[in-house]
Amino acid sequence: MTAGTSKDAVKAALSTQALETPSWAYGNSGTRFKVFAQPGVPRTTREKLDDAARVHAHTGVAPKVALHIPWDKVDDYAALAEYATERGVTLGAINANVFQDDDYKLGSVTNPDPTVRRKALDHLLECVDIMDATGSRDLKLWFSDGTNYPGQDDIRSRQDRLSEALRTTYDRLGDDQRMLIEYKLFEPAFYATDIPDWGTAYAHCLKLGPKAQVVVDTGHHAPGTNIEFIVATLLREGRLGGFDFNSRFYADDDLMAGAADPFQLFRIMYEVVRGDGLDSDIAFMLDQCHNIEAKIPAIIRSVMNVQEATAKALLVDAEALAGAQRTGDVLAANAALMDAFNTDVRPLLAEVREDSGLDPDPMRAYQESGWQEQIVKDRVGGEQAGWGA
């Protein structure tokens, strides 16, 4: 433990942590070249919830499952929410999909064709209807809209169309519902993405109102971007609505959170702790594609990585850090962060799990549970879930 830190306070904070896992991470995925199928992958949304419940059972901190429409489209969403509750989890954010239809080749809500724009808007409104049925709080919006060539479309007009669609959707939200706007530097639009950065997302949120918040996907930035600065700024402005945690080496790699740069994840979580973000309404979600690794163990490992980064962030000696900053002691200030980052928090997290009646080692517990062998045996036939399903 670092000096000046209460172990009980750290454990209390860790015991209330909650992460949201994405339904699509339990299905088959891959690169743009190949989707790799695995035995035991869910064939239905209910089977995805079964797997998500297993992750929560072993980690104790993954009580919500985000849905993606139409990948998780069902006839009765209220019944789906009830099924989730029976399994020990609840339904989280509803993610819209306006990027996988041929009509959206030139954009969805920013498309120059008003018929296509109406189709996309209707889908966004449908997602709010689904939120009403599931009891979900958050509507998460990511748009692949943009252009590939200079002159392809008018940049300003596309922002006007985007603003109009967001306003109509925002006005449809209930009193306790929120709109989370995600941004992405590029892909599939390579010249000008319509929401390419946090500033553009923030500007739209300001115009819409307090129920509009920004989502930070940790893989959606240019190399070298100081993501923790973005997090600190949005927290300061009260506009950080959520995270999509994953790791990147090059672009939007969607690798396991904390795998590529655990120090960056620690720095981000320190700013969350510094800004009282753990006690706010921030939606901490994973957004990953497990292409070559087993799905459920990879998600468990990702949850553990976020837990470890959070624990280290909580261990920063705030008084020592602030004192060094006031006196301009650069090395001491940096050391305060590095001491916390270099602390082995695994024993502490094992205690937190044991205090909650869980196995101190979630990975081992899953391997010994027999769940993987059972789903491989049972999930034979039908069509496995995956990209586009």
Buried (B, 14 or more C-beta within 10 A) or exposed (E): EBEEBEEEEBBEBBEEBBBBBBBBBBBBBBEEEEBEEBEBBBBBBBBBBBBBBBBBBBBBBBBBBBBBBBBBEBEEBEEBBEBBEEBEBBBBBBBBBBBEBEBBEBBBBBBBEEEBBEBBBEBBBBBBEBBBBBBBBBBBBBBBBBBEEEEBBEBEEBBEBBBBBBBEBBEBBEEEBBBBBBBBBBEBBEBBBBBBBBEBBBBBBEEBEEBBBBBBBBBBBEEEBEBBEBBBBBBEEEBBBBBBBBBBEEBBBBBBBBBBBBEBBBBBBBBBBBBEBBEEEBBBBBBBBBBEBBBBBBBBBBBBBBBBBBBBBBBBBBEBBEBBEEEEBEEBBEBBBBBBBEBEBBEBBBBBBEBEEBBBBBBEBBBEBEBBEEBEEEBEEEEBBBBEB
